[in-house]
Amino acid sequence: MPRLTTHVLNQAEGIAASGVHITLERQDAQGHFHELAQVTTNADGRLDAPLLEETDASADLSGVYRLTFQVGDYFASRAVGQGMLGRVPVEFTLEASGHYHIPLLVTPWAYSVYRGS
């Protein structure tokens, strides 16, 4: 069954990024995105619960999604400096099954994402 999780690592300081606001959206058939959730990372840079988790076997969570990480606000509150990034949007396709873990590795000037386990 599909499940979506994430975490954020502050690579500039080598720590988990706590307090990062994240928005989850899903794309409809017309290509428009609609907000599903707003969450904030905990002290470990993770979420307290999955963003999506299929509990009903008949539910279909497959589709195109977007996670938007508010890293500008996070770095503005840190001593490392503001940097150039404000929001980091990540679009991806969720298939009918499998765990999707999408970590964000970020500094005030660069980022990387991947499908983790």
Protein Blocks (a to p, Z undefined) as FASTA:
>chain_A
ZZdddddddfknopacehiacddddddfkopacdfbdcdddfkopafbdfbdcfbfkbcf
bdcddddddfklmmmmpmnbgbjbfbdcddddddfbdcddddddddfkbccddddZZ
